Amino acid sequence: MTVRRLLAETGARELAEWRAYEQMSGPLGGARGDVQAALVAAAIAAVNTPKGKRPPSVSDFMPRWDRTRVRKTPEELFRLAMAANASLGGTVNTTTP
């Protein structure tokens, strides 16, 4: 389901209920897998850490998807989006309704 469709078919109350559920049960979707993988990696690192040295924490193994070191200009982002659109066989509608 697309985000647009989700927002059109789901009320604010239900979205709030899902948010509360996620806060109680942990992240849903891909984020949950990232946490699980980080837990395993941290456990493996902990048993292989020399005595007297602090083992890495779970957060040390969490991917940081939102930290982009190279910032792109809006023009660069637009060119990338147009290239992706073209590579997928998309078209650009230049007329306005």
mmCIF file of the C-alpha atoms, coordinates in Angstrom:
data_MODEL
# 
_entry.id   MODEL 
# 
loop_
_atom_site.group_PDB 
_atom_site.id 
_atom_site.type_symbol 
_atom_site.label_atom_id 
_atom_site.label_alt_id 
_atom_site.label_comp_id 
_atom_site.label_asym_id 
_atom_site.label_entity_id 
_atom_site.label_seq_id 
_atom_site.pdbx_PDB_ins_code 
_atom_site.Cartn_x 
_atom_site.Cartn_y 
_atom_site.Cartn_z 
_atom_site.occupancy 
_atom_site.B_iso_or_equiv 
_atom_site.pdbx_formal_charge 
_atom_site.auth_seq_id 
_atom_site.auth_comp_id 
_atom_site.auth_asym_id 
_atom_site.auth_atom_id 
_atom_site.pdbx_PDB_model_num 
ATOM 1  C CA . MET A 1 1  ? 0.000  0.000   0.000   1.00 0.00 ? 1  MET A CA 1 
ATOM 2  C CA . THR A 1 2  ? 1.350  3.420   -0.842  1.00 0.00 ? 2  THR A CA 1 
ATOM 3  C CA . VAL A 1 3  ? 1.672  6.122   1.796   1.00 0.00 ? 3  VAL A CA 1 
ATOM 4  C CA . ARG A 1 4  ? -0.928 8.212   -0.011  1.00 0.00 ? 4  ARG A CA 1 
ATOM 5  C CA . ARG A 1 5  ? -3.424 5.357   0.045   1.00 0.00 ? 5  ARG A CA 1 
ATOM 6  C CA . LEU A 1 6  ? -2.615 4.543   3.658   1.00 0.00 ? 6  LEU A CA 1 
ATOM 7  C CA . LEU A 1 7  ? -3.293 8.118   4.727   1.00 0.00 ? 7  LEU A CA 1 
ATOM 8  C CA . ALA A 1 8  ? -6.491 8.251   2.668   1.00 0.00 ? 8  ALA A CA 1 
ATOM 9  C CA . GLU A 1 9  ? -7.875 5.030   4.164   1.00 0.00 ? 9  GLU A CA 1 
ATOM 10 C CA . THR A 1 10 ? -6.566 5.237   7.734   1.00 0.00 ? 10 THR A CA 1 
ATOM 11 C CA . GLY A 1 11 ? -7.801 7.704   10.303  1.00 0.00 ? 11 GLY A CA 1 
ATOM 12 C CA . ALA A 1 12 ? -5.678 9.645   12.761  1.00 0.00 ? 12 ALA A CA 1 
ATOM 13 C CA . ARG A 1 13 ? -6.964 7.518   15.644  1.00 0.00 ? 13 ARG A CA 1 
ATOM 14 C CA . GLU A 1 14 ? -5.808 4.265   14.040  1.00 0.00 ? 14 GLU A CA 1 
ATOM 15 C CA . LEU A 1 15 ? -2.420 5.751   13.140  1.00 0.00 ? 15 LEU A CA 1 
ATOM 16 C CA . ALA A 1 16 ? -2.029 6.867   16.773  1.00 0.00 ? 16 ALA A CA 1 
ATOM 17 C CA . GLU A 1 17 ? -2.918 3.339   17.931  1.00 0.00 ? 17 GLU A CA 1 
ATOM 18 C CA . TRP A 1 18 ? -0.257 1.839   15.640  1.00 0.00 ? 18 TRP A CA 1 
ATOM 19 C CA . ARG A 1 19 ? 2.286  4.338   16.948  1.00 0.00 ? 19 ARG A CA 1 
ATOM 20 C CA . ALA A 1 20 ? 1.452  3.414   20.545  1.00 0.00 ? 20 ALA A CA 1 
ATOM 21 C CA . TYR A 1 21 ? 1.698  -0.288  19.664  1.00 0.00 ? 21 TYR A CA 1 
ATOM 22 C CA . GLU A 1 22 ? 5.122  0.223   18.122  1.00 0.00 ? 22 GLU A CA 1 
ATOM 23 C CA . GLN A 1 23 ? 6.309  2.151   21.188  1.00 0.00 ? 23 GLN A CA 1 
ATOM 24 C CA . MET A 1 24 ? 5.272  -0.759  23.429  1.00 0.00 ? 24 MET A CA 1 
ATOM 25 C CA . SER A 1 25 ? 6.372  -3.678  21.252  1.00 0.00 ? 25 SER A CA 1 
ATOM 26 C CA . GLY A 1 26 ? 9.393  -2.225  19.471  1.00 0.00 ? 26 GLY A CA 1 
ATOM 27 C CA . PRO A 1 27 ? 9.941  -1.052  15.915  1.00 0.00 ? 27 PRO A CA 1 
ATOM 28 C CA . LEU A 1 28 ? 7.941  -2.564  13.078  1.00 0.00 ? 28 LEU A CA 1 
ATOM 29 C CA . GLY A 1 29 ? 9.295  -3.458  9.647   1.00 0.00 ? 29 GLY A CA 1 
ATOM 30 C CA . GLY A 1 30 ? 12.913 -3.083  8.621   1.00 0.00 ? 30 GLY A CA 1 
ATOM 31 C CA . ALA A 1 31 ? 13.934 -1.175  11.729  1.00 0.00 ? 31 ALA A CA 1 
ATOM 32 C CA . ARG A 1 32 ? 13.140 -4.218  13.850  1.00 0.00 ? 32 ARG A CA 1 
ATOM 33 C CA . GLY A 1 33 ? 15.498 -6.338  11.721  1.00 0.00 ? 33 GLY A CA 1 
ATOM 34 C CA . ASP A 1 34 ? 18.253 -3.749  12.161  1.00 0.00 ? 34 ASP A CA 1 
ATOM 35 C CA . VAL A 1 35 ? 17.858 -3.944  15.942  1.00 0.00 ? 35 VAL A CA 1 
ATOM 36 C CA . GLN A 1 36 ? 17.888 -7.743  15.894  1.00 0.00 ? 36 GLN A CA 1 
ATOM 37 C CA . ALA A 1 37 ? 21.027 -7.859  13.750  1.00 0.00 ? 37 ALA A CA 1 
ATOM 38 C CA . ALA A 1 38 ? 22.739 -5.283  15.991  1.00 0.00 ? 38 ALA A CA 1 
ATOM 39 C CA . LEU A 1 39 ? 21.902 -7.382  19.069  1.00 0.00 ? 39 LEU A CA 1 
ATOM 40 C CA . VAL A 1 40 ? 23.518 -10.460 17.534  1.00 0.00 ? 40 VAL A CA 1 
ATOM 41 C CA . ALA A 1 41 ? 26.570 -8.511  16.376  1.00 0.00 ? 41 ALA A CA 1 
ATOM 42 C CA . ALA A 1 42 ? 26.996 -6.911  19.819  1.00 0.00 ? 42 ALA A CA 1 
ATOM 43 C CA . ALA A 1 43 ? 26.744 -10.308 21.537  1.00 0.00 ? 43 ALA A CA 1 
ATOM 44 C CA . ILE A 1 44 ? 29.392 -11.793 19.255  1.00 0.00 ? 44 ILE A CA 1 
ATOM 45 C CA . ALA A 1 45 ? 31.657 -8.783  19.777  1.00 0.00 ? 45 ALA A CA 1 
ATOM 46 C CA . ALA A 1 46 ? 31.141 -8.938  23.558  1.00 0.00 ? 46 ALA A CA 1 
ATOM 47 C CA . VAL A 1 47 ? 32.299 -12.545 23.885  1.00 0.00 ? 47 VAL A CA 1 
ATOM 48 C CA . ASN A 1 48 ? 35.351 -11.764 21.757  1.00 0.00 ? 48 ASN A CA 1 
ATOM 49 C CA . THR A 1 49 ? 36.353 -8.578  23.580  1.00 0.00 ? 49 THR A CA 1 
ATOM 50 C CA . PRO A 1 50 ? 39.559 -8.919  25.635  1.00 0.00 ? 50 PRO A CA 1 
ATOM 51 C CA . LYS A 1 51 ? 39.211 -8.789  29.423  1.00 0.00 ? 51 LYS A CA 1 
ATOM 52 C CA . GLY A 1 52 ? 39.384 -5.304  30.819  1.00 0.00 ? 52 GLY A CA 1 
ATOM 53 C CA . LYS A 1 53 ? 38.255 -3.714  27.571  1.00 0.00 ? 53 LYS A CA 1 
ATOM 54 C CA . ARG A 1 54 ? 34.756 -2.318  27.169  1.00 0.00 ? 54 ARG A CA 1 
ATOM 55 C CA . PRO A 1 55 ? 32.705 -4.333  24.650  1.00 0.00 ? 55 PRO A CA 1 
ATOM 56 C CA . PRO A 1 56 ? 30.883 -2.447  21.911  1.00 0.00 ? 56 PRO A CA 1 
ATOM 57 C CA . SER A 1 57 ? 27.239 -1.585  22.593  1.00 0.00 ? 57 SER A CA 1 
ATOM 58 C CA . VAL A 1 58 ? 24.238 -2.487  20.461  1.00 0.00 ? 58 VAL A CA 1 
ATOM 59 C CA . SER A 1 59 ? 24.075 1.102   19.210  1.00 0.00 ? 59 SER A CA 1 
ATOM 60 C CA . ASP A 1 60 ? 27.602 0.722   17.799  1.00 0.00 ? 60 ASP A CA 1 
ATOM 61 C CA . PHE A 1 61 ? 26.157 -1.786  15.307  1.00 0.00 ? 61 PHE A CA 1 
ATOM 62 C CA . MET A 1 62 ? 22.973 0.084   14.384  1.00 0.00 ? 62 MET A CA 1 
ATOM 63 C CA . PRO A 1 63 ? 22.912 1.421   10.831  1.00 0.00 ? 63 PRO A CA 1 
ATOM 64 C CA . ARG A 1 64 ? 22.573 5.181   10.627  1.00 0.00 ? 64 ARG A CA 1 
ATOM 65 C CA . TRP A 1 65 ? 20.522 5.580   7.481   1.00 0.00 ? 65 TRP A CA 1 
ATOM 66 C CA . ASP A 1 66 ? 19.720 9.243   8.035   1.00 0.00 ? 66 ASP A CA 1 
ATOM 67 C CA . ARG A 1 67 ? 23.285 10.486  8.264   1.00 0.00 ? 67 ARG A CA 1 
ATOM 68 C CA . THR A 1 68 ? 24.309 11.566  4.802   1.00 0.00 ? 68 THR A CA 1 
ATOM 69 C CA . ARG A 1 69 ? 27.780 13.002  4.657   1.00 0.00 ? 69 ARG A CA 1 
ATOM 70 C CA . VAL A 1 70 ? 27.493 14.292  1.111   1.00 0.00 ? 70 VAL A CA 1 
ATOM 71 C CA . ARG A 1 71 ? 24.698 16.809  0.782   1.00 0.00 ? 71 ARG A CA 1 
ATOM 72 C CA . LYS A 1 72 ? 23.126 17.146  -2.638  1.00 0.00 ? 72 LYS A CA 1 
ATOM 73 C CA . THR A 1 73 ? 21.592 20.303  -4.019  1.00 0.00 ? 73 THR A CA 1 
ATOM 74 C CA . PRO A 1 74 ? 17.926 20.290  -5.037  1.00 0.00 ? 74 PRO A CA 1 
ATOM 75 C CA . GLU A 1 75 ? 19.071 20.349  -8.667  1.00 0.00 ? 75 GLU A CA 1 
ATOM 76 C CA . GLU A 1 76 ? 21.247 17.252  -8.166  1.00 0.00 ? 76 GLU A CA 1 
ATOM 77 C CA . LEU A 1 77 ? 18.382 15.451  -6.428  1.00 0.00 ? 77 LEU A CA 1 
ATOM 78 C CA . PHE A 1 78 ? 16.050 16.382  -9.294  1.00 0.00 ? 78 PHE A CA 1 
ATOM 79 C CA . ARG A 1 79 ? 18.529 15.063  -11.895 1.00 0.00 ? 79 ARG A CA 1 
ATOM 80 C CA . LEU A 1 80 ? 18.865 11.801  -9.952  1.00 0.00 ? 80 LEU A CA 1 
ATOM 81 C CA . ALA A 1 81 ? 15.084 11.461  -9.706  1.00 0.00 ? 81 ALA A CA 1 
ATOM 82 C CA . MET A 1 82 ? 14.713 12.097  -13.443 1.00 0.00 ? 82 MET A CA 1 
ATOM 83 C CA . ALA A 1 83 ? 17.406 9.527   -14.240 1.00 0.00 ? 83 ALA A CA 1 
ATOM 84 C CA . ALA A 1 84 ? 15.703 6.942   -12.004 1.00 0.00 ? 84 ALA A CA 1 
ATOM 85 C CA . ASN A 1 85 ? 12.364 7.729   -13.640 1.00 0.00 ? 85 ASN A CA 1 
ATOM 86 C CA . ALA A 1 86 ? 13.846 7.289   -17.121 1.00 0.00 ? 86 ALA A CA 1 
ATOM 87 C CA . SER A 1 87 ? 15.621 4.046   -16.202 1.00 0.00 ? 87 SER A CA 1 
ATOM 88 C CA . LEU A 1 88 ? 12.314 2.604   -15.025 1.00 0.00 ? 88 LEU A CA 1 
ATOM 89 C CA . GLY A 1 89 ? 10.564 3.596   -18.251 1.00 0.00 ? 89 GLY A CA 1 
ATOM 90 C CA . GLY A 1 90 ? 8.714  6.516   -16.695 1.00 0.00 ? 90 GLY A CA 1 
ATOM 91 C CA . THR A 1 91 ? 7.556  9.607   -18.498 1.00 0.00 ? 91 THR A CA 1 
ATOM 92 C CA . VAL A 1 92 ? 7.295  13.237  -17.483 1.00 0.00 ? 92 VAL A CA 1 
ATOM 93 C CA . ASN A 1 93 ? 3.992  15.040  -17.827 1.00 0.00 ? 93 ASN A CA 1 
ATOM 94 C CA . THR A 1 94 ? 4.757  18.641  -18.698 1.00 0.00 ? 94 THR A CA 1 
ATOM 95 C CA . THR A 1 95 ? 1.156  19.757  -19.150 1.00 0.00 ? 95 THR A CA 1 
ATOM 96 C CA . THR A 1 96 ? -0.924 21.051  -16.306 1.00 0.00 ? 96 THR A CA 1 
ATOM 97 C CA . PRO A 1 97 ? -4.575 20.007  -15.915 1.00 0.00 ? 97 PRO A CA 1 
# 
